[in-house]
Structure formats: structure tokens, C-alpha cells
């Protein structure tokens, strides 16, 4: 982590605040706090705040707030991050049916049984480092080293929404149907992204929060899917210690 | 059933507004008109709010049958618009009679044309916007590009008002940017990922737009740019107009449908008021980048916004001069009536 953030221009309507140059939970925690602090401050003229692994992209209207003034205000926030009261991160439970060719492949490659893969995959709390790639796609940290598996040799043209997969040392969930090369080890009936829902991104799915996969049976999957279709499904979200 | 029927759609015709905001942090691209200048002017000309949904056409414009009388304005790339076979002007409000057929042809200057219709297009907002985001199959008309047989409804069936038809842009406000290929950029945020020689190459060479260009971005071809420590960065946010350079050393300008984050070093960022020039560049066109400082770019932006404000003001006074407002009571109900003088 840098002692002081770097403030970089990204054109005439955005700045990048870079807090470090590595992927670490410590830097990401500060990114989360900085993001929340900016949102709490409600800086006039600021548009999007996009938190990523180790930096924030902040878009602004230069006709409302001058660049230098914006950076000055951001620096003040940066200096006072410790003192700003922020909510604790949340843990979102994602019910997951572990099943599929990928599950067998991941087991074989790593010399594990399918049960062990499920156990290892569903145990950790995964930090949501950031969202990107497609709406609702989470970049997670915390996959057990034993589960790291190379991508598919030939990417699939259609991976259904809700698929849970592993690619190298990453794990994640496909929020919308898209092509991809991940080893698919399961699926969730929960929709991480639904543009027609009042809250399009699933509750709690924000960078700085955590995800935990909860193994479910095929029957439970079907039952939840029905509730999800009716728009009544409430995902389990709880606050955890920072 | 709608008032506008698409007879021919053209290869890439979508409904857009100024974009979808507030969701970038969730990985949602903003989408919206690629040439925001032409888009705004089209709406202003027909008396719509600047961010009202309108049609964006690329390469080849659509043919649309109007089942009602309407006022439209066509801006952006020169697509030789015709109404029932007779040429009509661009950058001006035009009256369309009931039953008329509007056809836009192959683009002559620029690349993207815009058609705004007075009253706007009736469509549900998805996440606060009517913009089509093609990859996410959402927004706009059923989340896809328009095709033959589609019917669009007008949001408000506003009366055709004669004053609209005199609406055109005063010569001093009209900008000639469609064939301007001088693109001003601000170096960074990862300018230091490139050798100084590469930075110089980037700013002195010409880069040609390839056919691998769409609403997401323009891939360019030209002298290879060398990275000092590799092309990969830890993924971060991508601003509109960012110029990424992957490992092959060929730049990509990121446009409206760009991903919110990416892992390639960004050598520079096109300034906001020059993005319409990029939006109007065709595959084969050669771009020349020129460095400018942020402060200067923002002053230019301010000037441009002031010109647009002047245009709006000018049009508004034209309206005021010709319109009188009355309040009348009918059956005990109060109505506000606008009467326009001819």
C-alpha cells in the first residue's frame, strides 16, 4: 500500500485514486472504506465511484466541481478515513447445487473426491474484491489452493446464468448467460443480476462484502428457483466483524 | 402496435439515450449514444429533453413509416435522409406527414446518425435508462437492435407545431466535426507503463480504425506501442474514451458499451468533446492524437456546453415569441392552453 494515494487523471471527466499496486485484503478494505466515505460525503458533481482491487475510478462533472478542488476534497477524506464511521461488511449466502462435469474434473485434477471439493469450496468466506466484466460479476478472493484448476481448453459459447465455476485460482458466479472458459462445479438458483428487479444487483453484492456458498440439494434448488421466479426470494445477508 | 413502423432496420440501429448511470460499480456498462453531441442536438431541435430516447443508426440508416404526423430531427453522420423520396435537411427540425416514409441511406460523412422524434419514444426504463445494452440484452427495444417489422410508440403524441420546423442551428453554432480526425487526449492514467519513445510514437503517428470496431470500442492499427513492464495491470475502472493498449501494442479506444473494468494499461484518454469525432470515424479512417492538458480540455468543454446552452436559449426565445399561454375553464375544470402564433 502506498503511504499516500496517487491521483491520476482518466480524461477530463474522471480521476483514478490508486492506493497500491497489489491485490491484498488490506488495500481492498481501504478501497471499500474510501468508496463508502465518498458516498456518505455526497460530493456534488461526482457521478460514478467504481471501486476495484486497489484503486477507485471517480467520474465527475468538471463544470460542477473543479478537478483540483475535487482532488483536495478526496485527499481530506483519505486522511480522515479512520475517523469516519462506516457500516460493517456483510456476508451473503449463496445457495449452491454442486453438480456437473466441472466438479468431476476439478476433483480428478486435484486428487480429491467430489465431496472434498464441495467441502473446500463451501467453507471459506470469499471477499468480493470488485465487480466488473459483466453486470453483477464478482471477483472473489479466498479460493483454497487445492482447488485451483486450469480453464477449459475450449471455452463454452454459452454458460447459463447462475453457474458457479473455477478458473485457475479464482472462483465466481456467472450473473448472465455468457461465453466462458471456467470449470463449472455447480449452480445457484439465485439471480445475482436481474435488470427488472427493483434492486437489479442482488442485495449485499458489493465490493468489500463477502460471499459464502451454501450446498443445497436438487430438491432445494428447485424449491428456491420457484420462489426466485415469483420475485419473493430473500437472500440471507448478515453483518460480520470487520 | 406503434406509430412508427420499421420498414428496413439497417445493420446496427438501436434506441439510446445519454446512458445508464449509477451502476458502474456493479459492473454495468453505461451504454447510451456514442456521439452524445449529435444526440443532444437532435433532441434539442425537436424540443425534447436532451436525454430523451432517440434512434442511433450506424453505416446505413433505417426506413421508417410514420402512422401519425410528427416532428423529427436528424443529426450526426450524413445519411442523406429522404422523406417519401425527397431529400430533407439534417440538423434541422422537419415535419413528417401521416403515412410518410422516412429513409436514411448509406453514410457519406461520419458513421452514426441520430433520429429524434418530438415527444420521445415510449419504452420502459431499465435501471433508469432507455439505452440498449446489446451484450446484456437489456434496455431499449427488447434489449436488441431494431429489425424489420418492429413498431415503436411515441412517448407523448405531441402536436406538430409549426415553430419547430424553423428550428435549425445558427451557423455559428454548427460544428463541422464529422471528418475531423484530430483527436485530443490526456495522457494517463498509465502513461508510465509505456516507453517514452512509444508515447512519442503514439502522439506523432496516425492510427487506422479497423473493422473490429463497434459500440464497445474501436480497435486501431498502427505503429506498435511498447510497454515498459508489460501490458497487464491489476484490473481497474475504465473511463469513457480510455485508450487501452494490450500486449500486441495496438490501441483500443473504449466507447459507450465498454466494460466497466479491465486489465490493460491505458496510455491516454480521449477528451470528452472529441469523443463525437471518434464516434463518427469509420473503419479505414486514420486518427491523429494530440496531447492536451486537463485544464485546457475542461475549458474547451465549458465553451462547448455554453454554445449548446446558447442554442437552447435561442430556440426557447423563438418559441416564446410565438407562443401565448391561456388558462381556460371547461365544465369547471381548469386547462392550460398554449397557442402558437403563425
HADDOCK unambig.tbl for C-alpha pairs under 7 A between the chains (distance, minus, plus):
assign (segid A and resid 8 and name CA) (segid B and resid 189 and name CA) 5.43 0.50 0.50
assign (segid A and resid 9 and name CA) (segid B and resid 188 and name CA) 6.40 0.50 0.50
assign (segid A and resid 9 and name CA) (segid B and resid 189 and name CA) 5.68 0.50 0.50
assign (segid A and resid 10 and name CA) (segid B and resid 188 and name CA) 6.28 0.50 0.50
assign (segid A and resid 10 and name CA) (segid B and resid 189 and name CA) 5.39 0.50 0.50
assign (segid A and resid 10 and name CA) (segid B and resid 239 and name CA) 6.36 0.50 0.50
assign (segid A and resid 10 and name CA) (segid B and resid 269 and name CA) 6.04 0.50 0.50
assign (segid A and resid 11 and name CA) (segid B and resid 186 and name CA) 5.53 0.50 0.50
assign (segid A and resid 11 and name CA) (segid B and resid 269 and name CA) 4.78 0.50 0.50
assign (segid A and resid 11 and name CA) (segid B and resid 270 and name CA) 6.31 0.50 0.50
assign (segid A and resid 11 and name CA) (segid B and resid 271 and name CA) 5.63 0.50 0.50
assign (segid A and resid 12 and name CA) (segid B and resid 271 and name CA) 5.81 0.50 0.50
assign (segid A and resid 12 and name CA) (segid B and resid 272 and name CA) 6.59 0.50 0.50
assign (segid A and resid 12 and name CA) (segid B and resid 294 and name CA) 5.54 0.50 0.50
assign (segid A and resid 12 and name CA) (segid B and resid 297 and name CA) 6.35 0.50 0.50
assign (segid A and resid 12 and name CA) (segid B and resid 298 and name CA) 6.14 0.50 0.50
assign (segid A and resid 14 and name CA) (segid B and resid 239 and name CA) 6.68 0.50 0.50
assign (segid A and resid 48 and name CA) (segid B and resid 22 and name CA) 5.76 0.50 0.50
assign (segid A and resid 48 and name CA) (segid B and resid 24 and name CA) 6.52 0.50 0.50
assign (segid A and resid 49 and name CA) (segid B and resid 25 and name CA) 6.46 0.50 0.50
assign (segid A and resid 50 and name CA) (segid B and resid 24 and name CA) 6.22 0.50 0.50
assign (segid A and resid 50 and name CA) (segid B and resid 25 and name CA) 4.46 0.50 0.50
assign (segid A and resid 50 and name CA) (segid B and resid 237 and name CA) 6.23 0.50 0.50
assign (segid A and resid 51 and name CA) (segid B and resid 25 and name CA) 6.40 0.50 0.50
assign (segid A and resid 52 and name CA) (segid B and resid 235 and name CA) 7.00 0.50 0.50
assign (segid A and resid 52 and name CA) (segid B and resid 236 and name CA) 5.37 0.50 0.50
assign (segid A and resid 52 and name CA) (segid B and resid 237 and name CA) 6.72 0.50 0.50
assign (segid A and resid 53 and name CA) (segid B and resid 235 and name CA) 6.95 0.50 0.50
assign (segid A and resid 53 and name CA) (segid B and resid 236 and name CA) 6.98 0.50 0.50
assign (segid A and resid 55 and name CA) (segid B and resid 236 and name CA) 6.55 0.50 0.50
assign (segid A and resid 57 and name CA) (segid B and resid 237 and name CA) 5.34 0.50 0.50
assign (segid A and resid 62 and name CA) (segid B and resid 298 and name CA) 6.60 0.50 0.50
assign (segid A and resid 63 and name CA) (segid B and resid 302 and name CA) 6.66 0.50 0.50
assign (segid A and resid 131 and name CA) (segid B and resid 25 and name CA) 6.45 0.50 0.50
assign (segid A and resid 131 and name CA) (segid B and resid 26 and name CA) 5.34 0.50 0.50
assign (segid A and resid 131 and name CA) (segid B and resid 27 and name CA) 5.22 0.50 0.50
assign (segid A and resid 132 and name CA) (segid B and resid 26 and name CA) 6.59 0.50 0.50
assign (segid A and resid 132 and name CA) (segid B and resid 27 and name CA) 3.95 0.50 0.50
assign (segid A and resid 132 and name CA) (segid B and resid 260 and name CA) 5.78 0.50 0.50
assign (segid A and resid 132 and name CA) (segid B and resid 261 and name CA) 5.42 0.50 0.50
assign (segid A and resid 133 and name CA) (segid B and resid 27 and name CA) 6.21 0.50 0.50
assign (segid A and resid 133 and name CA) (segid B and resid 259 and name CA) 5.81 0.50 0.50
assign (segid A and resid 133 and name CA) (segid B and resid 260 and name CA) 6.77 0.50 0.50
assign (segid A and resid 133 and name CA) (segid B and resid 261 and name CA) 6.40 0.50 0.50
assign (segid A and resid 134 and name CA) (segid B and resid 27 and name CA) 5.47 0.50 0.50
assign (segid A and resid 134 and name CA) (segid B and resid 28 and name CA) 6.49 0.50 0.50
assign (segid A and resid 135 and name CA) (segid B and resid 26 and name CA) 5.84 0.50 0.50
assign (segid A and resid 135 and name CA) (segid B and resid 27 and name CA) 4.25 0.50 0.50
assign (segid A and resid 135 and name CA) (segid B and resid 28 and name CA) 4.46 0.50 0.50
assign (segid A and resid 136 and name CA) (segid B and resid 26 and name CA) 5.49 0.50 0.50
assign (segid A and resid 136 and name CA) (segid B and resid 27 and name CA) 5.80 0.50 0.50
assign (segid A and resid 137 and name CA) (segid B and resid 27 and name CA) 6.71 0.50 0.50
assign (segid A and resid 195 and name CA) (segid B and resid 126 and name CA) 6.40 0.50 0.50
assign (segid A and resid 195 and name CA) (segid B and resid 127 and name CA) 6.56 0.50 0.50
assign (segid A and resid 196 and name CA) (segid B and resid 126 and name CA) 6.77 0.50 0.50
